[in-house]
Amino acid sequence: MDGSLALVDGSLALVADEVERPMLIAAPAGDRVAGCALSKARVLEAVGRRSLPSLIEATVVPAILFYVFFTTLGPTPAMLAVLLWSYGAVARRLLMGHGVPGILQLAVIGLTVRTVVGILSGTFMYFLQPVATTLALALVFFGSLMFGRPMIARMASDFCPVAPEITTRPGVVRLFSGLTLLWAIVHLLSAATTFTLLVSLPTPTFVAVKSLVSFGITISAIVLTVSWSIRTARAEDLVFARVPL
């Protein structure tokens, strides 16, 4: 049920199906091809087309399932329904001949453990575990900045491949550092917001409100990420080129 997983998974699945894929490269001197120019609207449309279905699959549908099963049958059926939905997502990929990314496998294993703990300990612990995980991710992002190895620099190729010689440009390095800080704050905000809602709202209300808030935070962060990236790409005279896999 994590937005960040859906985006990564969606991006990897798309790349695996292409014979060629777009890569950001330096624009040839004096050569500006209109079809390769970076447009905020076009990039947001592409990101939405690639990632929105996976984001809905990973966040909206599980939240609806949990809410419906919780209000009609109780907490245990609700937790099992979400777990079965996740197993179904893996099975669907296998049946369609798509590989299952390691990060998705780890997510399903984590959800299995979370479900077992939730059934044994109650819904509070079920929802508290993701808060701890999100907080840990925020610390990982902050830590990568402290060690001079921004996490976004290592993740960038999953979303938008960049020619190797581009990644060392000062402007691009600043972008990677800035986006790493942004997503560290996003994870911290998400953890704090979820915990506040968890301790202050009844479970059914929490599920509905938390899903809307998390979706809003994620979408806002994505729009800011795309806008910031396009601004940097334009400043660095970067364009898209299609390269063979």
Residue, then its C-alpha position, 0 to 999 in steps of 0.5 A: m500500500d505504498g505510493s513509492l512502490a507503485l511508481v517504481d513498479g510501474s516504471l520498471a514494467l514499462v521499460a521491460d516491454e520497450v525495445e527502445r527507451p527515452m534517455l535524457i542527453a545533452a542537446p546537440a549544439g544548434d539542434r533543437v528537435a521539437g519532438c524531443a523538447l521537454s514539456k511539463a504537461r507532456v511529462l506529467e501526462a507520461v508519468g500519470r499514464r505510466s504510474l497512476p494505474s499502479l498507484i491506484e492498485a497499490t493505494v486506493v483499491p487496498a484502502i477501499l477493500f479494507y474499509v468495506f471489509f472492516t465495516t461489514l465483517g471486521p478487522t481480520p477479514a479486512m487485513l486478509a482481503v488486502l493481503l489477498w489483493s497483493y498476492g493477486a497483483v503478483a499473480r497477475r504479473l506472472l500470468m501476463g508474463h511480466g517479471v516481479p521486481g524484487i522490491l515488490q516481492l519484499a513489499v508483499i513479504g512485509l505485508t504478510v508479516r504485517t498482517v500476521v502481527g495485525i491479526l495477533s495484536g490488532t489494527f493499531m499495530y497493523f497501521l503503526q508498522p507502516v509509520a515506522t517503515t516510512l520514518a525509517l525511509a525518511l532517515v535513509f534519505f536524510g542519511s544518504l545526503m549526509f554521506g554525499r550519496p543522494m538516494i534519488a541519484r541511485m533511483a533516477s534511472d528507474f523513472c527517467p534514464v539519464a546519460p552517464e555524462i549528465t549525472t556529474r553536472p553540478g546542476v544535476v547533482r544539485l537536483f538529485s540532492g534537492l529531490t532527495l531532501l524533498w522526498a525525505i521531508v515527504h516521508l517524514l510528513s507522511a509518517a507524522t500525518t499518519f500517526t496523528l490520524l491513527v491516534s485521533l480517529p476511529t479506524p474506519t474514518f482513519v482508513a478513508v482520511k489517511s488514504l486521501v491525505s497520503f494520495g494528496i501528499t504523493i501527487s503533490a510531491i510528484v508534480l513538484t519533482v517533475s517541475w523541478s526536474i524539467r526546470t533543471a533539464r531546460a537549464e542544462d539544455l537536455v532533450f529526450a533521445r530514444v536509445p536501444l535497450 
